[in-house]
Amino acid sequence: MRNVLTFLALIVVLVSCDRKSKTEKEVEEIPVKLQLHRFDKAFFETKPQDMQDLRYEYPFFFPDSSNTPYIERLQDPLWKEVYSEVEKKYTDFQADSQKIEDLFRHFKYYFPQANTPVVYTVIGTMDHNNKVLFAKDTLVISLELYLGKNHKFYAGEFPEYIRQNFDENQILPDIVNAWTQYKIRPPDNTFLGQMIYFGKQLYLKDVLIPDENNAAKIGYTPEQYAWCEENEGYIWSYFLESKLLYDTDNKLGERFLAPAPFSKFYLEIDNESPGRVGQYMGWQIVKSYMENNQVSLKDLLNADSKAIFEKSKYKPKK
């Protein structure tokens, strides 16, 4: 009997793997040719006398009419050092570009009408709120914010909970974030609505970057993700007992959704928790919804948060 059960379990695993491989094989066959421009290299390897030629090639990166501020940046020792560190880390961008191209194949598979954007890598001003920008058919990646959380540029400038995501493994999740903010139905002003919004965004990472680990998708360390898994039932009980789901208090976003060193239950558990546990919970609700309903990704993005919750049959892990 035990052998039979083992055999049946093996068949289930093989069928599951076959389904996944079938989808991935179909994704691989989608013709996508990445158009990636290393503007960071083009700019900092340009001679001052050739700045006007670069301006003609990339006019959208030169809002000022004069070349003077760009030449000054080119010759500034600090900017030169930033470029040196970026070049040291990303001399060969081939592996990253292949991953981005594969991400775009997933976009086309699930959203056939979506246009594949042209990608530009740049060195920006370390604006951590805009690590990746998406506008129309253009995607801009600021590489100075992906040098590794312990890089000397970040020490003393950013708190740990921010700089922990200044890592190469956040490029793909950040691209998905930038792309989805224009695709997902805006949330209502309830705590549940905002949780579901982030849950949709995270669920899209499940299907668009399936090879990334869950901790990277949400921007947690493995330990932080494990904490949420272990305490999922407690978090959910707290939300229900405190009647937070349909609360419209703006402070709930600050406590449980916004980037922070920890979530604010106002209990001893705070110091153990990571920030943004509300995003994690929204993710679990959306996962449950998709598992229990025959819904396309497009329909998910436009679905009402209350309907998603009611149809999700969500039950937290014990």
Phi, psi and omega per residue, in radians:
M1 nan -0.733 -3.130
R2 -1.089 -0.702 3.124
N3 -1.110 -0.666 3.120
V4 -1.110 -0.789 3.135
L5 -1.100 -0.700 3.115
T6 -1.096 -0.735 3.140
F7 -1.099 -0.774 3.137
L8 -1.116 -0.710 3.120
A9 -1.098 -0.678 3.131
L10 -1.128 -0.688 3.126
I11 -1.094 -0.746 3.129
V12 -1.050 -0.772 -3.141
V13 -1.105 -0.771 -3.126
L14 -1.127 -0.720 3.115
V15 -1.112 -0.756 3.132
S16 -1.066 -0.785 3.141
C17 -1.128 -0.656 -3.132
D18 -1.130 -0.699 3.113
R19 -1.092 -0.765 -3.131
K20 -1.124 -0.789 -3.113
S21 -1.147 -0.577 3.099
K22 -1.096 -0.805 3.099
T23 -1.071 -0.807 -3.106
E24 -1.152 -0.604 3.082
K25 -1.138 -0.683 3.101
E26 -1.151 -0.661 3.102
V27 -1.108 -0.767 -3.107
E28 -1.060 -0.478 -3.092
E29 -1.436 -0.147 -3.132
I30 -1.287 2.167 -3.101
P31 -1.328 1.900 3.059
V32 -2.329 2.220 3.078
K33 -2.017 1.938 -3.080
L34 -1.157 2.264 2.988
Q35 -1.808 1.756 -3.084
L36 -2.109 2.263 -3.125
H37 -2.074 2.162 3.109
R38 -1.516 1.340 -3.134
F39 -1.116 -0.532 3.110
D40 -1.014 -0.788 3.107
K41 -1.203 -0.781 -3.113
A42 -1.020 -0.724 -3.094
F43 -1.208 -0.939 -3.000
F44 -1.358 -0.137 3.054
E45 -1.834 0.154 3.091
T46 -1.531 2.448 3.049
K47 -1.401 2.575 -3.112
P48 -0.904 -0.677 -3.104
Q49 -1.251 -0.220 -3.141
D50 -1.798 0.154 -3.068
M51 -1.067 -0.627 -3.124
Q52 -1.129 -0.621 3.099
D53 -1.133 -0.714 3.104
L54 -1.129 -0.634 3.127
R55 -1.084 -0.693 3.111
Y56 -1.149 -0.609 -3.093
E57 -1.332 -0.636 -3.113
Y58 -2.217 1.143 -3.028
P59 -1.072 -0.537 -3.076
F60 -1.249 -0.211 3.095
F61 -1.677 0.138 -3.090
F62 -2.268 1.272 -3.107
P63 -1.209 -0.487 3.128
D64 -1.379 2.514 -3.112
S65 -1.282 -0.457 -3.113
S66 -1.652 2.598 3.072
N67 -1.450 -0.219 -3.024
T68 -0.959 -0.892 -3.112
P69 -1.094 -0.501 -3.135
Y70 -1.337 -0.640 3.077
I71 -1.184 -0.673 3.095
E72 -1.089 -0.708 3.097
R73 -1.134 -0.737 -3.128
L74 -1.041 -0.598 -3.071
Q75 -1.691 -0.062 -3.114
D76 -1.277 2.226 -3.104
P77 -1.029 -0.640 -3.133
L78 -1.165 -0.783 3.109
W79 -1.125 -0.639 3.095
K80 -1.086 -0.687 3.135
E81 -1.171 -0.713 3.101
V82 -1.048 -0.802 3.129
Y83 -1.082 -0.704 3.134
S84 -1.030 -0.733 -3.138
E85 -1.234 -0.675 3.094
V86 -1.136 -0.764 -3.131
E87 -1.138 -0.634 3.107
K88 -1.090 -0.705 -3.119
K89 -1.361 -0.684 -2.990
Y90 -2.120 0.674 3.041
T91 -0.970 -0.824 3.087
D92 -1.893 1.905 -3.111
F93 -1.724 0.205 -3.004
Q94 -1.080 -0.808 -3.117
A95 -1.089 -0.722 3.123
D96 -1.169 -0.719 -3.121
S97 -1.140 -0.612 3.096
Q98 -1.149 -0.687 3.107
K99 -1.150 -0.709 3.125
I100 -1.142 -0.725 3.101
E101 -1.074 -0.712 3.102
D102 -1.137 -0.647 3.062
L103 -1.052 -0.752 3.133
F104 -1.151 -0.533 3.047
R105 -1.114 -0.708 3.090
H106 -1.130 -0.693 3.063
F107 -0.972 -0.856 -3.085
K108 -1.172 -0.569 3.138
Y109 -1.158 -0.818 -3.074
Y110 -1.537 -0.418 -3.141
F111 -2.330 1.348 -3.025
P112 -0.977 -0.487 -3.108
Q113 -1.453 -0.126 -3.091
A114 -1.238 2.379 3.071
N115 -1.444 2.485 3.086
T116 -1.448 2.075 -3.080
P117 -1.287 2.735 2.964
V118 -1.449 2.357 -3.038
V119 -1.864 2.366 3.073
Y120 -2.189 2.298 2.975
T121 -1.698 2.401 -3.095
V122 -2.395 2.995 2.922
I123 -2.019 1.961 -3.074
G124 -1.761 -2.648 -3.038
T125 -1.865 0.465 3.131
M126 1.017 0.735 3.039
D127 -1.471 1.714 -3.003
H128 -1.237 -0.222 3.074
N129 -1.430 -0.193 -3.121
N130 -2.363 0.976 3.131
K131 -1.142 -0.627 3.085
V132 -2.268 2.317 3.113
L133 -2.076 2.378 3.103
F134 -2.136 2.173 3.118
A135 -2.507 2.073 -3.095
K136 0.964 -1.992 -3.115
D137 -1.940 0.529 -3.108
T138 -2.214 2.376 3.111
L139 -2.184 2.234 -3.086
V140 -2.100 2.202 -3.109
I141 -1.986 2.150 -3.135
S142 -1.595 1.741 -2.998
L143 -1.213 -0.337 3.140
E144 -1.170 -0.182 3.131
L145 -1.824 0.319 3.104
Y146 -2.343 0.728 -3.096
L147 -1.669 -0.010 -3.097
G148 1.861 2.380 -2.972
K149 -1.050 -0.411 -3.089
N150 -1.725 0.226 -3.120
H151 -1.128 2.565 -3.070
K152 -1.074 -0.477 -3.142
F153 -1.126 -0.456 -3.018
Y154 -1.646 -0.396 -3.075
A155 -1.059 2.205 3.126
G156 1.406 -0.206 -3.133
E157 -1.713 -0.527 -3.091
F158 -2.344 2.461 3.065
P159 -1.176 2.781 -3.039
E160 -1.028 -0.696 -3.079
Y161 -1.165 -0.349 3.054
I162 -1.507 -0.873 -3.036
R163 -1.278 -0.235 3.098
Q164 -1.109 -0.303 3.108
N165 -1.830 0.264 3.041
F166 -1.561 0.939 -3.021
D167 -2.232 2.707 -3.111
E168 -1.007 -0.567 -3.097
N169 -1.256 -0.029 3.105
Q170 -1.733 -0.029 -3.130
I171 -1.084 -0.880 -3.124
L172 -1.131 -0.855 3.083
P173 -0.999 -0.654 3.137
D174 -1.210 -0.580 3.071
I175 -1.133 -0.759 3.112
V176 -1.076 -0.754 3.107
N177 -1.004 -0.819 -3.099
A178 -1.128 -0.674 -3.114
W179 -1.262 -0.726 -3.010
T180 -1.340 -0.358 -3.081
Q181 -1.107 -0.332 3.093
Y182 -1.722 -0.084 -3.041
K183 -1.870 -0.456 -3.058
I184 -1.556 2.411 3.087
R185 -0.980 2.254 -3.141
P186 -1.002 2.503 -3.098
P187 -1.314 2.711 2.963
D188 -1.343 -3.105 -3.025
N189 -1.574 0.202 3.070
T190 -1.484 2.750 3.088
F191 -1.070 -0.719 3.105
L192 -1.066 -0.781 -3.131
G193 -1.031 -0.702 3.137
Q194 -1.274 -0.651 3.059
M195 -1.052 -0.786 -3.110
I196 -1.143 -0.636 3.102
Y197 -0.986 -0.892 3.133
F198 -1.198 -0.549 3.085
G199 -1.085 -0.704 3.082
K200 -1.087 -0.777 -3.123
Q201 -1.060 -0.752 -3.130
L202 -1.253 -0.626 3.098
Y203 -1.132 -0.640 3.081
L204 -1.051 -0.590 3.078
K205 -1.155 -0.572 3.089
D206 -1.016 -0.687 -3.065
V207 -1.645 -0.486 -3.080
L208 -1.545 -0.543 3.082
I209 -2.266 1.133 -3.023
P210 -1.113 -0.384 -3.106
D211 -1.453 -0.198 3.098
E212 -1.349 2.536 3.115
N213 -1.327 2.760 -3.039
N214 -1.088 -0.628 3.136
A215 -1.084 -0.734 3.139
A216 -1.161 -0.628 -3.115
K217 -1.043 -0.694 -3.100
I218 -1.684 -0.085 3.123
G219 1.375 0.574 3.083
Y220 -1.826 2.778 2.869
T221 -1.322 2.808 3.087
P222 -0.964 -0.631 -3.137
E223 -1.186 -0.686 3.126
Q224 -1.164 -0.716 3.116
Y225 -1.135 -0.726 3.119
A226 -1.082 -0.640 3.123
W227 -1.084 -0.767 -3.140
C228 -1.127 -0.716 3.107
E229 -1.072 -0.780 -3.090
E230 -1.229 -0.481 -3.057
N231 -1.940 0.267 -3.092
E232 -0.999 -0.778 3.134
G233 -1.098 -0.701 3.140
Y234 -1.155 -0.782 -3.134
I235 -1.026 -0.796 -3.106
W236 -1.122 -0.732 3.110
S237 -1.069 -0.707 3.130
Y238 -1.093 -0.789 -3.140
F239 -1.065 -0.749 -3.117
L240 -1.220 -0.844 -3.094
E241 -1.133 -0.518 3.114
S242 -1.529 -0.005 3.122
K243 0.942 0.892 -3.059
L244 -1.612 -0.371 -2.940
L245 -0.968 -0.775 -3.081
Y246 -1.851 0.261 3.078
D247 -1.276 2.509 -3.121
T248 -1.949 0.281 3.128
D249 -1.171 2.132 -3.124
N250 -1.068 -0.440 -3.107
K251 -1.161 -0.357 3.125
L252 -1.134 -0.592 3.073
G253 -1.101 -0.748 3.121
E254 -1.147 -0.625 -3.079
R255 -1.329 -0.647 -2.943
F256 -2.271 -0.080 -3.058
L257 -2.142 -0.608 -3.076
A258 -1.378 2.655 3.050
P259 -0.950 2.327 -3.083
A260 -2.863 2.771 3.123
P261 -1.168 -0.455 3.095
F262 -2.778 2.857 3.074
S263 -1.497 2.723 -2.982
K264 -1.973 1.509 3.011
F265 -1.468 -0.244 -3.012
Y266 1.098 0.703 3.115
L267 -2.378 3.029 3.131
E268 -1.066 -0.441 -3.101
I269 -1.152 -0.306 -3.097
D270 -0.916 -0.831 -3.041
N271 -1.152 -0.324 3.120
E272 -1.601 -0.395 -2.996
S273 -1.458 2.649 2.940
P274 -1.467 2.914 3.014
G275 -1.256 2.939 2.988
R276 1.144 0.535 3.131
V277 -1.143 -0.397 3.077
G278 -1.137 -0.604 3.065
Q279 -1.129 -0.770 3.116
Y280 -1.025 -0.762 -3.113
M281 -1.181 -0.681 3.071
G282 -1.057 -0.652 3.091
W283 -1.048 -0.795 -3.112
Q284 -1.157 -0.631 3.122
I285 -1.150 -0.786 -3.138
V286 -1.151 -0.688 3.075
K287 -1.004 -0.819 -3.136
S288 -1.099 -0.685 3.119
Y289 -1.075 -0.797 -3.111
M290 -1.225 -0.526 3.114
E291 -1.276 -0.489 -3.036
N292 -1.845 0.087 -3.124
N293 -2.482 2.545 3.074
Q294 -1.521 1.607 -3.033
V295 -2.341 2.397 3.072
S296 -1.365 2.807 3.100
L297 -1.088 -0.687 3.129
K298 -1.052 -0.749 3.129
D299 -1.180 -0.621 3.108
L300 -1.026 -0.795 -3.066
L301 -1.068 -0.488 -3.097
N302 -1.776 -0.037 -3.065
A303 -1.239 2.570 3.104
D304 -1.245 2.408 -3.068
S305 -1.098 -0.679 -3.127
K306 -1.141 -0.718 3.119
A307 -1.150 -0.704 3.113
I308 -1.045 -0.820 -3.117
F309 -1.098 -0.805 -3.072
E310 -1.168 -0.546 -3.126
K311 -1.630 -0.067 -3.049
S312 -1.300 -0.468 -3.039
K313 0.963 0.595 -3.063
Y314 -1.148 2.293 3.005
K315 -2.330 2.130 -3.087
P316 -1.162 2.702 3.073
K317 -1.168 2.405 3.126
K318 -1.385 nan nan
